[in-house]
Amino acid sequence: MDLQDQLKKIFPDHEVSNEPETVDETPHKLFVQKEPILCKYEKRKGKPTTIISGYEGEDEDFKLLAKEIKSKLAVGGSFKDGEIILQGDYRDKIMKILQDKGFKTKRVGG
């Protein structure tokens, strides 16, 4: 007994559709704010970290931005309390990525 037969037993009224599913994939637009995003450098537990804060849009947008930055820089990090915390000092590269996206950035510390 294959999977199709098992499904027929479970759902006897179901008819198989051969139409392909259409998925509406509209690219997500990030909210670009007028105030600059702050890019700070700190040492936490003796290790260098870069902290990005000051985003005024939705948390989901900021999480997407964090994911994109982490994958572009191939670096570990997290999103916590409205801040992106990245391992290492990547302020210059992050500021370049954000400016390419249309954000204003401000370098803080060091």
C-alpha positions as CSV (number, residue, x, y, z in Angstrom):
1,M,0.0,0.0,0.0
2,D,1.6,3.3,-1.1
3,L,1.0,6.8,0.2
4,Q,-1.7,7.7,-2.2
5,D,-3.8,4.7,-1.1
6,Q,-3.3,5.6,2.6
7,L,-4.4,9.2,1.9
8,K,-7.5,8.0,0.0
9,K,-8.5,6.0,3.1
10,I,-8.0,8.9,5.4
11,F,-9.6,11.5,3.1
12,P,-12.1,9.7,0.9
13,D,-13.7,12.9,-0.5
14,H,-10.5,14.5,-1.5
15,E,-9.8,15.0,-5.2
16,V,-6.2,15.4,-6.4
17,S,-5.5,18.7,-8.2
18,N,-2.8,18.8,-10.8
19,E,-2.7,22.6,-10.9
20,P,0.6,24.2,-9.7
21,E,0.3,26.3,-6.6
22,T,0.9,30.0,-7.1
23,V,2.8,31.9,-4.4
24,D,2.7,35.7,-4.4
25,E,6.3,36.7,-3.8
26,T,6.5,40.4,-3.5
27,P,9.8,41.6,-2.2
28,H,9.7,43.1,1.3
29,K,10.4,46.8,1.6
30,L,12.4,48.0,4.6
31,F,11.3,51.1,6.4
32,V,14.1,53.7,5.7
33,Q,14.1,56.3,8.4
34,K,15.4,59.9,8.6
35,E,17.3,59.5,11.8
36,P,20.7,57.7,11.6
37,I,21.2,54.2,12.7
38,L,23.8,54.0,15.4
39,C,26.8,51.7,15.0
40,K,28.7,51.1,18.3
41,Y,31.7,49.2,19.2
42,E,31.9,47.6,22.7
43,K,33.9,44.9,24.4
44,R,31.7,42.4,26.2
45,K,33.3,39.7,28.3
46,G,36.6,40.7,26.7
47,K,35.4,40.1,23.2
48,P,34.8,42.8,20.6
49,T,31.2,43.3,19.6
50,T,29.4,45.7,17.2
51,I,26.0,46.9,18.2
52,I,23.5,48.4,15.7
53,S,20.6,50.3,17.3
54,G,18.2,53.2,16.7
55,Y,16.0,51.5,14.1
56,E,12.4,53.0,14.3
57,G,10.6,50.5,12.0
58,E,9.1,47.1,12.8
59,D,11.1,44.6,14.8
60,E,10.5,42.0,12.0
61,D,12.2,44.4,9.5
62,F,15.1,44.8,11.9
63,K,15.4,41.0,12.3
64,L,15.5,40.6,8.5
65,L,18.2,43.3,8.3
66,A,20.2,41.5,11.0
67,K,19.9,38.2,9.2
68,E,21.1,39.8,5.9
69,I,24.0,41.5,7.6
70,K,25.1,38.4,9.4
71,S,25.0,36.3,6.2
72,K,26.8,38.9,4.1
73,L,29.6,39.3,6.7
74,A,29.6,35.5,7.6
75,V,29.6,36.5,11.3
76,G,27.6,35.3,14.3
77,G,25.3,37.6,16.2
78,S,21.8,38.0,17.6
79,F,18.9,40.4,17.8
80,K,18.0,41.4,21.3
81,D,16.0,44.3,22.8
82,G,15.8,46.3,19.6
83,E,19.6,45.9,18.9
84,I,21.6,43.8,16.5
85,I,24.6,42.4,18.4
86,L,27.4,41.1,16.1
87,Q,30.6,39.3,17.1
88,G,33.7,41.3,16.1
89,D,34.4,44.9,15.0
90,Y,32.6,45.3,11.6
91,R,31.5,48.9,11.9
92,D,32.9,50.1,8.6
93,K,31.5,47.2,6.6
94,I,28.1,47.4,8.3
95,M,27.9,51.1,7.7
96,K,28.6,50.6,4.0
97,I,25.9,47.9,3.7
98,L,23.4,50.1,5.5
99,Q,24.3,53.2,3.4
100,D,23.9,51.1,0.2
101,K,20.3,50.3,1.4
102,G,19.6,54.0,1.9
103,F,20.0,54.4,5.6
104,K,21.9,57.1,7.3
105,T,24.5,55.8,9.8
106,K,26.4,57.3,12.7
107,R,29.6,55.8,14.1
108,V,29.7,55.8,17.9
109,G,32.8,55.0,20.1
110,G,36.4,54.3,19.0
